[in-house]
Amino acid sequence: MTALLIIGAAGVVGYLFSLRAHPLRKCPTCKMTGRHFSPVFPNNYRPCRNCGGTGRRDRLGVKVFYGGTGDTGKFTKR
C-alpha cells in the first residue's frame, strides 16, 4: 500500500513538472497551422479563431493548476 502511494505521488509530481516544462499543445481546430481553410475555396484561409492564428493552446492541467498562460507558453510572475 505504501509503495502504491509513493508511485502515485511520483506520478503527480512528474505530471506537474511536465506542465511547467511543456505548457502548450496543438490547437485541435487548425492542427498547429494557425489557419482555417475554406471548405468551398480550398486555397483561401483565415486565422484560426480558437488559437488566434498561433496554432497553440494551453494544456488543460495548465489552466487548472497554474491559471493558464493565455496560449503564450509563458507563465506570469505572481
Sequence and secondary structure as in RCSB ss.txt:
>XXXX:A:sequence
MTALLIIGAAGVVGYLFSLRAHPLRKCPTCKMTGRHFSPVFPNNYRPCRNCGGTGRRDRLGVKVFYGGTGDTGKF
TKR
>XXXX:A:secstr
 HHHHHHHHHHHHHHHHHHHH  EEE TTTTTSSEEE SSSTT EEE TTTTTS EEE HHHHHHH   TTSS  
   
